[in-house]
Amino acid sequence: MNDLIVKLISRLLIPFIQLYGIYIILHGHLSFGGGFSGGALVGSSLMLYAIIFGLKESEKKLPHSVSQFIESFGVLAYIIIGFIGMILVGSFLSNKSAGFSLGEFGTLFSAGMIPLLTLAIGIKVASTMITLLQRLLKEDSHD
C-alpha cells in the first residue's frame, strides 16, 4: 500500500494498540479481558503493520521463524504452568487448591498462576495471528 496518510496514522497508532493489548493481557485476572482478547489486539496490530507496510517490511520486524518459535513457546509455557499445579497439588492448572490467592482488586501481582496463564495465552494468540497472516501473504505472493 502506498498511501502516505494511512502509513503515517498506522505508524502512530500501532504502538498504542500494542500497549493497550499488553495492558489487557496483564490485567485480565482483575478486569474484563485477558489473554485471548489482549493477544488478539497485539496480533491485530502486527497484522495491520504487515498489511500496510508489506510482508518484507513486516518480516524485518518479526521474522516468520521467530513468530513460529514464539507461538510454540506460548503453548509450552501454558503446559508447564499446568504441570506446576499438578506437581504442587495433583490437579492440572490448580490455583486455589495450591494455596494461591484468587486475585485482589487493584493488585497486578496477585491471583497465583492466572496472570502467567493469561500471558501465555496472549503470546500464543498474537503469534498465531501474525504467523497465519505471514503464511497467507507468502502463498499469495507466490501465485
N, CA, C and O atoms as a GROMACS GRO file, in nm:
protein
  572
    1MET      N    1   0.085  -0.117   0.000
    1MET     CA    2   0.000   0.000   0.000
    1MET      C    3   0.090   0.123   0.000
    1MET      O    4   0.187   0.130   0.076
    2ASN      N    5   0.058   0.219  -0.083
    2ASN     CA    6   0.142   0.338  -0.097
    2ASN      C    7   0.075   0.464  -0.048
    2ASN      O    8   0.117   0.574  -0.085
    3ASP      N    9  -0.025   0.455   0.033
    3ASP     CA   10  -0.094   0.572   0.084
    3ASP      C   11  -0.016   0.628   0.203
    3ASP      O   12  -0.004   0.564   0.307
    4LEU      N   13   0.036   0.747   0.187
    4LEU     CA   14   0.120   0.810   0.288
    4LEU      C   15   0.044   0.836   0.418
    4LEU      O   16   0.099   0.816   0.527
    5ILE      N   17  -0.080   0.879   0.408
    5ILE     CA   18  -0.158   0.911   0.527
    5ILE      C   19  -0.188   0.784   0.608
    5ILE      O   20  -0.177   0.785   0.730
    6VAL      N   21  -0.224   0.677   0.540
    6VAL     CA   22  -0.252   0.550   0.609
    6VAL      C   23  -0.126   0.500   0.678
    6VAL      O   24  -0.133   0.452   0.792
    7LYS      N   25  -0.012   0.510   0.611
    7LYS     CA   26   0.114   0.466   0.672
    7LYS      C   27   0.149   0.550   0.794
    7LYS      O   28   0.193   0.497   0.896
    8LEU      N   29   0.131   0.681   0.785
    8LEU     CA   30   0.163   0.770   0.896
    8LEU      C   31   0.072   0.743   1.017
    8LEU      O   32   0.119   0.732   1.130
    9ILE      N   33  -0.058   0.734   0.991
    9ILE     CA   34  -0.153   0.709   1.100
    9ILE      C   35  -0.127   0.571   1.162
    9ILE      O   36  -0.132   0.556   1.284
   10SER      N   37  -0.099   0.472   1.079
   10SER     CA   38  -0.071   0.337   1.131
   10SER      C   39   0.055   0.337   1.216
   10SER      O   40   0.058   0.274   1.322
   11ARG      N   41   0.156   0.407   1.171
   11ARG     CA   42   0.281   0.413   1.247
   11ARG      C   43   0.259   0.480   1.383
   11ARG      O   44   0.327   0.446   1.480
   12LEU      N   45   0.165   0.574   1.390
   12LEU     CA   46   0.135   0.640   1.518
   12LEU      C   47   0.047   0.553   1.608
   12LEU      O   48   0.065   0.552   1.729
   13LEU      N   49  -0.047   0.480   1.549
   13LEU     CA   50  -0.144   0.404   1.628
   13LEU      C   51  -0.095   0.268   1.675
   13LEU      O   52  -0.132   0.223   1.783
   14ILE      N   53  -0.012   0.202   1.596
   14ILE     CA   54   0.029   0.064   1.628
   14ILE      C   55   0.091   0.052   1.767
   14ILE      O   56   0.054  -0.041   1.839
   15PRO      N   57   0.183   0.139   1.808
   15PRO     CA   58   0.237   0.123   1.944
   15PRO      C   59   0.132   0.136   2.054
   15PRO      O   60   0.140   0.066   2.155
   16PHE      N   61   0.033   0.222   2.034
   16PHE     CA   62  -0.073   0.238   2.135
   16PHE      C   63  -0.165   0.115   2.137
   16PHE      O   64  -0.211   0.074   2.244
   17ILE      N   65  -0.192   0.058   2.021
   17ILE     CA   66  -0.273  -0.064   2.015
   17ILE      C   67  -0.200  -0.177   2.087
   17ILE      O   68  -0.261  -0.252   2.163
   18GLN      N   69  -0.069  -0.188   2.063
   18GLN     CA   70   0.008  -0.294   2.128
   18GLN      C   71   0.015  -0.271   2.279
   18GLN      O   72   0.004  -0.366   2.357
   19LEU      N   73   0.034  -0.148   2.320
   19LEU     CA   74   0.040  -0.118   2.462
   19LEU      C   75  -0.093  -0.151   2.531
   19LEU      O   76  -0.094  -0.206   2.641
   20TYR      N   77  -0.203  -0.118   2.467
   20TYR     CA   78  -0.334  -0.148   2.523
   20TYR      C   79  -0.357  -0.300   2.528
   20TYR      O   80  -0.413  -0.351   2.624
   21GLY      N   81  -0.313  -0.371   2.425
   21GLY     CA   82  -0.324  -0.516   2.425
   21GLY      C   83  -0.244  -0.580   2.538
   21GLY      O   84  -0.292  -0.673   2.603
   22ILE      N   85  -0.124  -0.530   2.562
   22ILE     CA   86  -0.041  -0.580   2.672
   22ILE      C   87  -0.107  -0.548   2.806
   22ILE      O   88  -0.106  -0.630   2.897
   23TYR      N   89  -0.165  -0.429   2.816
   23TYR     CA   90  -0.238  -0.392   2.939
   23TYR      C   91  -0.352  -0.490   2.965
   23TYR      O   92  -0.370  -0.534   3.078
   24ILE      N   93  -0.428  -0.523   2.862
   24ILE     CA   94  -0.540  -0.615   2.878
   24ILE      C   95  -0.492  -0.754   2.918
   24ILE      O   96  -0.554  -0.820   3.000
   25ILE      N   97  -0.381  -0.798   2.859
   25ILE     CA   98  -0.326  -0.928   2.896
   25ILE      C   99  -0.285  -0.929   3.043
   25ILE      O  100  -0.320  -1.021   3.117
   26LEU      N  101  -0.212  -0.828   3.084
   26LEU     CA  102  -0.159  -0.825   3.220
   26LEU      C  103  -0.265  -0.803   3.327
   26LEU      O  104  -0.248  -0.844   3.442
   27HIS      N  105  -0.376  -0.739   3.291
   27HIS     CA  106  -0.481  -0.712   3.388
   27HIS      C  107  -0.604  -0.802   3.367
   27HIS      O  108  -0.711  -0.772   3.419
   28GLY      N  109  -0.588  -0.910   3.294
   28GLY     CA  110  -0.701  -0.998   3.264
   28GLY      C  111  -0.758  -1.068   3.385
   28GLY      O  112  -0.876  -1.103   3.385
   29HIS      N  113  -0.679  -1.088   3.487
   29HIS     CA  114  -0.730  -1.154   3.607
   29HIS      C  115  -0.799  -1.056   3.701
   29HIS      O  116  -0.860  -1.098   3.799
   30LEU      N  117  -0.789  -0.928   3.673
   30LEU     CA  118  -0.850  -0.827   3.758
   30LEU      C  119  -0.973  -0.762   3.697
   30LEU      O  120  -1.057  -0.707   3.768
   31SER      N  121  -0.984  -0.768   3.565
   31SER     CA  122  -1.094  -0.699   3.497
   31SER      C  123  -1.132  -0.779   3.373
   31SER      O  124  -1.083  -0.890   3.352
   32PHE      N  125  -1.219  -0.722   3.293
   32PHE     CA  126  -1.260  -0.787   3.169
   32PHE      C  127  -1.140  -0.797   3.076
   32PHE      O  128  -1.053  -0.710   3.076
   33GLY      N  129  -1.137  -0.900   2.999
   33GLY     CA  130  -1.027  -0.919   2.905
   33GLY      C  131  -0.946  -1.040   2.943
   33GLY      O  132  -0.998  -1.134   3.002
   34GLY      N  133  -0.822  -1.036   2.910
   34GLY     CA  134  -0.734  -1.147   2.942
   34GLY      C  135  -0.646  -1.180   2.824
   34GLY      O  136  -0.620  -1.097   2.738
   35GLY      N  137  -0.599  -1.304   2.823
   35GLY     CA  138  -0.501  -1.345   2.725
   35GLY      C  139  -0.553  -1.344   2.583
   35GLY      O  140  -0.484  -1.298   2.492
   36PHE      N  141  -0.675  -1.394   2.563
   36PHE     CA  142  -0.724  -1.401   2.426
   36PHE      C  143  -0.751  -1.264   2.368
   36PHE      O  144  -0.704  -1.233   2.258
   37SER      N  145  -0.825  -1.181   2.439
   37SER     CA  146  -0.860  -1.050   2.383
   37SER      C  147  -0.738  -0.959   2.371
   37SER      O  148  -0.724  -0.887   2.273
   38GLY      N  149  -0.650  -0.962   2.469
   38GLY     CA  150  -0.528  -0.882   2.461
   38GLY      C  151  -0.435  -0.932   2.351
   38GLY      O  152  -0.374  -0.854   2.279
   39GLY      N  153  -0.424  -1.066   2.340
   39GLY     CA  154  -0.344  -1.123   2.233
   39GLY      C  155  -0.400  -1.091   2.096
   39GLY      O  156  -0.325  -1.069   2.000
   40ALA      N  157  -0.533  -1.088   2.086
   40ALA     CA  158  -0.596  -1.052   1.958
   40ALA      C  159  -0.564  -0.907   1.921
   40ALA      O  160  -0.543  -0.876   1.804
   41LEU      N  161  -0.559  -0.818   2.020
   41LEU     CA  162  -0.522  -0.679   1.992
   41LEU      C  163  -0.377  -0.668   1.946
   41LEU      O  164  -0.348  -0.600   1.848
   42VAL      N  165  -0.287  -0.733   2.018
   42VAL     CA  166  -0.146  -0.729   1.979
   42VAL      C  167  -0.128  -0.791   1.841
   42VAL      O  168  -0.057  -0.736   1.756
   43GLY      N  169  -0.191  -0.906   1.818
   43GLY     CA  170  -0.183  -0.971   1.688
   43GLY      C  171  -0.241  -0.886   1.577
   43GLY      O  172  -0.187  -0.882   1.466
   44SER      N  173  -0.352  -0.817   1.605
   44SER     CA  174  -0.412  -0.728   1.505
   44SER      C  175  -0.321  -0.613   1.469
   44SER      O  176  -0.315  -0.571   1.353
   45SER      N  177  -0.249  -0.561   1.568
   45SER     CA  178  -0.156  -0.452   1.538
   45SER      C  179  -0.041  -0.501   1.451
   45SER      O  180   0.005  -0.429   1.362
   46LEU      N  181   0.005  -0.623   1.475
   46LEU     CA  182   0.111  -0.680   1.391
   46LEU      C  183   0.058  -0.708   1.250
   46LEU      O  184   0.129  -0.689   1.152
   47MET      N  185  -0.066  -0.753   1.242
   47MET     CA  186  -0.128  -0.777   1.111
   47MET      C  187  -0.147  -0.646   1.035
   47MET      O  188  -0.124  -0.641   0.914
   48LEU      N  189  -0.188  -0.541   1.105
   48LEU     CA  190  -0.202  -0.410   1.043
   48LEU      C  191  -0.070  -0.364   0.984
   48LEU      O  192  -0.066  -0.314   0.872
   49TYR      N  193   0.038  -0.382   1.059
   49TYR     CA  194   0.170  -0.344   1.009
   49TYR      C  195   0.206  -0.422   0.883
   49TYR      O  196   0.257  -0.366   0.786
   50ALA      N  197   0.178  -0.552   0.884
   50ALA     CA  198   0.212  -0.636   0.768
   50ALA      C  199   0.129  -0.597   0.646
   50ALA      O  200   0.179  -0.599   0.534
   51ILE      N  201   0.004  -0.564   0.668
   51ILE     CA  202  -0.082  -0.528   0.555
   51ILE      C  203  -0.045  -0.392   0.498
   51ILE      O  204  -0.041  -0.374   0.377
   52ILE      N  205  -0.017  -0.296   0.585
   52ILE     CA  206   0.013  -0.160   0.540
   52ILE      C  207   0.152  -0.149   0.478
   52ILE      O  208   0.169  -0.089   0.372
   53PHE      N  209   0.251  -0.208   0.544
   53PHE     CA  210   0.389  -0.190   0.501
   53PHE      C  211   0.444  -0.306   0.418
   53PHE      O  212   0.554  -0.296   0.365
   54GLY      N  213   0.370  -0.413   0.407
   54GLY     CA  214   0.411  -0.525   0.324
   54GLY      C  215   0.480  -0.635   0.403
   54GLY      O  216   0.526  -0.616   0.516
   55LEU      N  217   0.485  -0.751   0.340
   55LEU     CA  218   0.539  -0.870   0.405
   55LEU      C  219   0.688  -0.857   0.433
   55LEU      O  220   0.734  -0.896   0.541
   56LYS      N  221   0.764  -0.802   0.340
   56LYS     CA  222   0.910  -0.792   0.360
   56LYS      C  223   0.944  -0.701   0.477
   56LYS      O  224   1.030  -0.733   0.559
   57GLU      N  225   0.877  -0.589   0.485
   57GLU     CA  226   0.900  -0.495   0.596
   57GLU      C  227   0.855  -0.556   0.728
   57GLU      O  228   0.919  -0.535   0.831
   58SER      N  229   0.745  -0.630   0.725
   58SER     CA  230   0.695  -0.696   0.846
   58SER      C  231   0.792  -0.802   0.895
   58SER      O  232   0.813  -0.816   1.015
   59GLU      N  233   0.850  -0.876   0.804
   59GLU     CA  234   0.944  -0.982   0.844
   59GLU      C  235   1.077  -0.926   0.892
   59GLU      O  236   1.153  -0.996   0.959
   60LYS      N  237   1.107  -0.801   0.860
   60LYS     CA  238   1.225  -0.737   0.919
   60LYS      C  239   1.202  -0.714   1.068
   60LYS      O  240   1.294  -0.728   1.148
   61LYS      N  241   1.079  -0.678   1.104
   61LYS     CA  242   1.044  -0.654   1.245
   61LYS      C  243   1.027  -0.784   1.322
   61LYS      O  244   1.075  -0.798   1.434
   62LEU      N  245   0.956  -0.880   1.260
   62LEU     CA  246   0.929  -1.008   1.325
   62LEU      C  247   0.935  -1.118   1.219
   62LEU      O  248   0.836  -1.144   1.150
   63PRO      N  249   1.052  -1.183   1.205
   63PRO     CA  250   1.065  -1.290   1.105
   63PRO      C  251   0.968  -1.405   1.132
   63PRO      O  252   0.927  -1.429   1.246
   64HIS      N  253   0.932  -1.475   1.025
   64HIS     CA  254   0.836  -1.585   1.034
   64HIS      C  255   0.886  -1.694   1.128
   64HIS      O  256   0.807  -1.750   1.205
   65SER      N  257   1.013  -1.724   1.124
   65SER     CA  258   1.068  -1.829   1.212
   65SER      C  259   1.057  -1.788   1.359
   65SER      O  260   1.032  -1.872   1.445
   66VAL      N  261   1.076  -1.660   1.388
   66VAL     CA  262   1.064  -1.612   1.526
   66VAL      C  263   0.919  -1.618   1.573
   66VAL      O  264   0.893  -1.658   1.686
   67SER      N  265   0.825  -1.580   1.487
   67SER     CA  266   0.684  -1.586   1.527
   67SER      C  267   0.640  -1.731   1.549
   67SER      O  268   0.558  -1.757   1.637
   68GLN      N  269   0.692  -1.825   1.470
   68GLN     CA  270   0.660  -1.966   1.493
   68GLN      C  271   0.718  -2.014   1.626
   68GLN      O  272   0.653  -2.090   1.698
   69PHE      N  273   0.840  -1.970   1.658
   69PHE     CA  274   0.902  -2.008   1.785
   69PHE      C  275   0.822  -1.952   1.903
   69PHE      O  276   0.797  -2.022   2.000
   70ILE      N  277   0.782  -1.825   1.893
   70ILE     CA  278   0.704  -1.761   2.000
   70ILE      C  279   0.570  -1.832   2.016
   70ILE      O  280   0.522  -1.850   2.128
   71GLU      N  281   0.511  -1.873   1.905
   71GLU     CA  282   0.384  -1.945   1.909
   71GLU      C  283   0.400  -2.076   1.987
   71GLU      O  284   0.316  -2.110   2.070
   72SER      N  285   0.504  -2.149   1.959
   72SER     CA  286   0.530  -2.274   2.031
   72SER      C  287   0.562  -2.248   2.178
   72SER      O  288   0.522  -2.325   2.265
   73PHE      N  289   0.633  -2.140   2.205
   73PHE     CA  290   0.666  -2.104   2.342
   73PHE      C  291   0.541  -2.077   2.424
   73PHE      O  292   0.535  -2.116   2.541
   74GLY      N  293   0.440  -2.012   2.366
   74GLY     CA  294   0.316  -1.982   2.437
   74GLY      C  295   0.245  -2.109   2.482
   74GLY      O  296   0.197  -2.118   2.595
   75VAL      N  297   0.238  -2.208   2.393
   75VAL     CA  298   0.174  -2.335   2.428
   75VAL      C  299   0.256  -2.407   2.534
   75VAL      O  300   0.200  -2.461   2.630
   76LEU      N  301   0.388  -2.410   2.515
   76LEU     CA  302   0.474  -2.479   2.610
   76LEU      C  303   0.466  -2.415   2.749
   76LEU      O  304   0.464  -2.486   2.850
   77ALA      N  305   0.462  -2.282   2.755
   77ALA     CA  306   0.451  -2.213   2.884
   77ALA      C  307   0.319  -2.249   2.952
   77ALA      O  308   0.317  -2.271   3.073
   78TYR      N  309   0.211  -2.254   2.877
   78TYR     CA  310   0.081  -2.290   2.933
   78TYR      C  311   0.085  -2.431   2.993
   78TYR      O  312   0.035  -2.454   3.103
   79ILE      N  313   0.145  -2.524   2.920
   79ILE     CA  314   0.152  -2.662   2.967
   79ILE      C  315   0.240  -2.673   3.091
   79ILE      O  316   0.207  -2.744   3.186
   80ILE      N  317   0.353  -2.602   3.090
   80ILE     CA  318   0.443  -2.606   3.206
   80ILE      C  319   0.374  -2.550   3.330
   80ILE      O  320   0.386  -2.606   3.438
   81ILE      N  321   0.302  -2.440   3.314
   81ILE     CA  322   0.229  -2.381   3.427
   81ILE      C  323   0.123  -2.479   3.478
   81ILE      O  324   0.101  -2.490   3.598
   82GLY      N  325   0.058  -2.549   3.386
   82GLY     CA  326  -0.039  -2.650   3.426
   82GLY      C  327   0.024  -2.763   3.504
   82GLY      O  328  -0.033  -2.810   3.603
   83PHE      N  329   0.141  -2.806   3.462
   83PHE     CA  330   0.210  -2.914   3.533
   83PHE      C  331   0.260  -2.869   3.670
   83PHE      O  332   0.271  -2.951   3.762
   84ILE      N  333   0.290  -2.741   3.685
   84ILE     CA  334   0.330  -2.691   3.817
   84ILE      C  335   0.215  -2.712   3.916
   84ILE      O  336   0.237  -2.755   4.029
   85GLY      N  337   0.093  -2.681   3.873
   85GLY     CA  338  -0.024  -2.706   3.958
   85GLY      C  339  -0.041  -2.854   3.987
   85GLY      O  340  -0.081  -2.891   4.097
   86MET      N  341  -0.012  -2.938   3.888
   86MET     CA  342  -0.025  -3.081   3.908
   86MET      C  343   0.080  -3.134   4.005
   86MET      O  344   0.052  -3.223   4.085
   87ILE      N  345   0.199  -3.080   3.998
   87ILE     CA  346   0.305  -3.123   4.089
   87ILE      C  347   0.276  -3.077   4.232
   87ILE      O  348   0.295  -3.153   4.327
   88LEU      N  349   0.231  -2.952   4.248
   88LEU     CA  350   0.206  -2.899   4.382
   88LEU      C  351   0.086  -2.960   4.451
   88LEU      O  352   0.088  -2.986   4.571
   89VAL      N  353  -0.022  -2.984   4.374
   89VAL     CA  354  -0.147  -3.027   4.436
   89VAL      C  355  -0.198  -3.159   4.380
   89VAL      O  356  -0.271  -3.231   4.448
   90GLY      N  357  -0.163  -3.191   4.259
   90GLY     CA  358  -0.213  -3.312   4.197
   90GLY      C  359  -0.322  -3.288   4.097
   90GLY      O  360  -0.385  -3.382   4.049
   91SER      N  361  -0.347  -3.161   4.062
   91SER     CA  362  -0.451  -3.125   3.967
   91SER      C  363  -0.394  -3.029   3.864
   91SER      O  364  -0.332  -2.929   3.900
   92PHE      N  365  -0.414  -3.059   3.735
   92PHE     CA  366  -0.362  -2.975   3.628
   92PHE      C  367  -0.424  -2.836   3.636
   92PHE      O  368  -0.546  -2.824   3.649
   93LEU      N  369  -0.344  -2.733   3.628
   93LEU     CA  370  -0.385  -2.592   3.636
   93LEU      C  371  -0.451  -2.557   3.770
   93LEU      O  372  -0.536  -2.468   3.775
   94SER      N  373  -0.414  -2.625   3.874
   94SER     CA  374  -0.471  -2.596   4.005
   94SER      C  375  -0.416  -2.462   4.055
   94SER      O  376  -0.296  -2.438   4.048
   95ASN      N  377  -0.503  -2.379   4.104
   95ASN     CA  378  -0.461  -2.248   4.154
   95ASN      C  379  -0.507  -2.229   4.298
   95ASN      O  380  -0.425  -2.208   4.387
   96LYS      N  381  -0.636  -2.236   4.320
   96LYS     CA  382  -0.690  -2.214   4.454
   96LYS      C  383  -0.646  -2.324   4.551
   96LYS      O  384  -0.606  -2.296   4.664
   97SER      N  385  -0.654  -2.448   4.507
   97SER     CA  386  -0.617  -2.558   4.595
   97SER      C  387  -0.467  -2.565   4.620
   97SER      O  388  -0.423  -2.632   4.713
   98ALA      N  389  -0.388  -2.496   4.536
   98ALA     CA  390  -0.244  -2.491   4.559
   98ALA      C  391  -0.208  -2.385   4.662
   98ALA      O  392  -0.091  -2.372   4.700
   99GLY      N  393  -0.308  -2.310   4.708
   99GLY     CA  394  -0.283  -2.210   4.812
   99GLY      C  395  -0.263  -2.070   4.760
   99GLY      O  396  -0.234  -1.979   4.838
  100PHE      N  397  -0.277  -2.049   4.628
  100PHE     CA  398  -0.263  -1.915   4.572
  100PHE      C  399  -0.392  -1.837   4.594
  100PHE      O  400  -0.501  -1.895   4.595
  101SER      N  401  -0.379  -1.706   4.611
  101SER     CA  402  -0.500  -1.625   4.624
  101SER      C  403  -0.566  -1.615   4.488
  101SER      O  404  -0.503  -1.638   4.385
  102LEU      N  405  -0.692  -1.580   4.486
  102LEU     CA  406  -0.767  -1.571   4.362
  102LEU      C  407  -0.766  -1.431   4.302
  102LEU      O  408  -0.841  -1.404   4.208
  103GLY      N  409  -0.685  -1.345   4.351
  103GLY     CA  410  -0.674  -1.211   4.296
  103GLY      C  411  -0.730  -1.107   4.388
  103GLY      O  412  -0.831  -1.129   4.455
  104GLU      N  413  -0.665  -0.995   4.390
  104GLU     CA  414  -0.709  -0.885   4.474
  104GLU      C  415  -0.723  -0.764   4.385
  104GLU      O  416  -0.631  -0.728   4.312
  105PHE      N  417  -0.839  -0.701   4.390
  105PHE     CA  418  -0.866  -0.588   4.303
  105PHE      C  419  -0.759  -0.480   4.318
  105PHE      O  420  -0.728  -0.437   4.429
  106GLY      N  421  -0.704  -0.437   4.205
  106GLY     CA  422  -0.604  -0.332   4.204
  106GLY      C  423  -0.462  -0.380   4.224
  106GLY      O  424  -0.369  -0.300   4.216
  107THR      N  425  -0.442  -0.508   4.249
  107THR     CA  426  -0.308  -0.562   4.270
  107THR      C  427  -0.270  -0.646   4.148
  107THR      O  428  -0.329  -0.751   4.124
  108LEU      N  429  -0.171  -0.599   4.073
  108LEU     CA  430  -0.132  -0.665   3.950
  108LEU      C  431  -0.073  -0.803   3.976
  108LEU      O  432  -0.106  -0.899   3.906
  109PHE      N  433   0.013  -0.813   4.076
  109PHE     CA  434   0.080  -0.940   4.103
  109PHE      C  435   0.005  -1.017   4.212
  109PHE      O  436   0.055  -1.035   4.323
  110SER      N  437  -0.113  -1.060   4.177
  110SER     CA  438  -0.193  -1.144   4.266
  110SER      C  439  -0.254  -1.254   4.179
  110SER      O  440  -0.233  -1.256   4.058
  111ALA      N  441  -0.327  -1.342   4.238
  111ALA     CA  442  -0.400  -1.448   4.168
  111ALA      C  443  -0.313  -1.564   4.125
  111ALA      O  444  -0.350  -1.638   4.034
  112GLY      N  445  -0.200  -1.583   4.188
  112GLY     CA  446  -0.119  -1.702   4.164
  112GLY      C  447  -0.072  -1.718   4.021
  112GLY      O  448  -0.002  -1.633   3.968
  113MET      N  449  -0.112  -1.829   3.961
  113MET     CA  450  -0.065  -1.862   3.827
  113MET      C  451  -0.153  -1.805   3.716
  113MET      O  452  -0.117  -1.813   3.598
  114ILE      N  453  -0.265  -1.748   3.750
  114ILE     CA  454  -0.358  -1.699   3.648
  114ILE      C  455  -0.297  -1.590   3.561
  114ILE      O  456  -0.315  -1.595   3.439
  115PRO      N  457  -0.224  -1.490   3.615
  115PRO     CA  458  -0.161  -1.392   3.527
  115PRO      C  459  -0.059  -1.455   3.432
  115PRO      O  460  -0.044  -1.410   3.318
  116LEU      N  461   0.011  -1.556   3.479
  116LEU     CA  462   0.106  -1.625   3.391
  116LEU      C  463   0.034  -1.699   3.280
  116LEU      O  464   0.081  -1.704   3.166
  117LEU      N  465  -0.081  -1.758   3.313
  117LEU     CA  466  -0.160  -1.826   3.210
  117LEU      C  467  -0.213  -1.730   3.106
  117LEU      O  468  -0.210  -1.759   2.987
  118THR      N  469  -0.263  -1.614   3.150
  118THR     CA  470  -0.314  -1.517   3.054
  118THR      C  471  -0.201  -1.462   2.968
  118THR      O  472  -0.222  -1.433   2.850
  119LEU      N  473  -0.082  -1.448   3.024
  119LEU     CA  474   0.033  -1.405   2.945
  119LEU      C  475   0.068  -1.510   2.840
  119LEU      O  476   0.093  -1.475   2.725
  120ALA      N  477   0.068  -1.637   2.877
  120ALA     CA  478   0.097  -1.743   2.781
  120ALA      C  479  -0.008  -1.748   2.671
  120ALA      O  480   0.025  -1.768   2.554
  121ILE      N  481  -0.133  -1.731   2.706
  121ILE     CA  482  -0.241  -1.731   2.607
  121ILE      C  483  -0.227  -1.611   2.515
  121ILE      O  484  -0.244  -1.623   2.394
  122GLY      N  485  -0.197  -1.494   2.571
  122GLY     CA  486  -0.178  -1.374   2.489
  122GLY      C  487  -0.065  -1.389   2.390
  122GLY      O  488  -0.078  -1.349   2.274
  123ILE      N  489   0.045  -1.447   2.434
  123ILE     CA  490   0.158  -1.472   2.344
  123ILE      C  491   0.117  -1.567   2.232
  123ILE      O  492   0.148  -1.543   2.116
  124LYS      N  493   0.047  -1.672   2.268
  124LYS     CA  494   0.003  -1.771   2.169
  124LYS      C  495  -0.092  -1.710   2.067
  124LYS      O  496  -0.075  -1.732   1.947
  125VAL      N  497  -0.190  -1.636   2.112
  125VAL     CA  498  -0.290  -1.579   2.021
  125VAL      C  499  -0.226  -1.477   1.927
  125VAL      O  500  -0.250  -1.480   1.807
  126ALA      N  501  -0.145  -1.387   1.981
  126ALA     CA  502  -0.082  -1.284   1.897
  126ALA      C  503   0.011  -1.346   1.794
  126ALA      O  504   0.009  -1.307   1.677
  127SER      N  505   0.092  -1.442   1.836
  127SER     CA  506   0.186  -1.502   1.742
  127SER      C  507   0.115  -1.590   1.639
  127SER      O  508   0.160  -1.599   1.525
  128THR      N  509   0.006  -1.654   1.677
  128THR     CA  510  -0.070  -1.733   1.580
  128THR      C  511  -0.130  -1.645   1.473
  128THR      O  512  -0.128  -1.680   1.355
  129MET      N  513  -0.183  -1.531   1.513
  129MET     CA  514  -0.244  -1.440   1.416
  129MET      C  515  -0.142  -1.392   1.313
  129MET      O  516  -0.169  -1.393   1.193
  130ILE      N  517  -0.025  -1.349   1.360
  130ILE     CA  518   0.074  -1.297   1.266
  130ILE      C  519   0.136  -1.410   1.184
  130ILE      O  520   0.170  -1.389   1.067
  131THR      N  521   0.152  -1.528   1.243
  131THR     CA  522   0.206  -1.642   1.168
  131THR      C  523   0.111  -1.681   1.054
  131THR      O  524   0.156  -1.707   0.943
  132LEU      N  525  -0.018  -1.685   1.083
  132LEU     CA  526  -0.116  -1.718   0.979
  132LEU      C  527  -0.116  -1.614   0.867
  132LEU      O  528  -0.121  -1.648   0.749
  133LEU      N  529  -0.112  -1.486   0.904
  133LEU     CA  530  -0.112  -1.382   0.803
  133LEU      C  531   0.015  -1.388   0.718
  133LEU      O  532   0.009  -1.375   0.596
  134GLN      N  533   0.130  -1.409   0.781
  134GLN     CA  534   0.255  -1.420   0.705
  134GLN      C  535   0.248  -1.537   0.608
  134GLN      O  536   0.292  -1.526   0.493
  135ARG      N  537   0.195  -1.648   0.654
  135ARG     CA  538   0.182  -1.766   0.568
  135ARG      C  539   0.089  -1.735   0.450
  135ARG      O  540   0.120  -1.771   0.336
  136LEU      N  541  -0.023  -1.670   0.477
  136LEU     CA  542  -0.117  -1.636   0.369
  136LEU      C  543  -0.056  -1.537   0.270
  136LEU      O  544  -0.074  -1.552   0.149
  137LEU      N  545   0.015  -1.438   0.321
  137LEU     CA  546   0.078  -1.340   0.232
  137LEU      C  547   0.190  -1.403   0.148
  137LEU      O  548   0.208  -1.365   0.032
  138LYS      N  549   0.263  -1.498   0.205
  138LYS     CA  550   0.366  -1.569   0.129
  138LYS      C  551   0.305  -1.652   0.018
  138LYS      O  552   0.354  -1.652  -0.095
  139GLU      N  553   0.196  -1.723   0.051
  139GLU     CA  554   0.129  -1.804  -0.052
  139GLU      C  555   0.071  -1.716  -0.162
  139GLU      O  556   0.073  -1.753  -0.279
  140ASP      N  557   0.018  -1.600  -0.124
  140ASP     CA  558  -0.039  -1.508  -0.221
  140ASP      C  559   0.067  -1.451  -0.313
  140ASP      O  560   0.040  -1.429  -0.431
  141SER      N  561   0.187  -1.426  -0.261
  141SER     CA  562   0.294  -1.366  -0.341
  141SER      C  563   0.356  -1.467  -0.436
  141SER      O  564   0.420  -1.428  -0.534
  142HIS      N  565   0.339  -1.596  -0.410
  142HIS     CA  566   0.395  -1.699  -0.498
  142HIS      C  567   0.306  -1.726  -0.617
  142HIS      O  568   0.351  -1.786  -0.714
  143ASP      N  569   0.180  -1.685  -0.612
  143ASP     CA  570   0.086  -1.710  -0.722
  143ASP      C  571   0.111  -1.618  -0.838
  143ASP      O  572   0.041  -1.626  -0.939
   0.00000   0.00000   0.00000
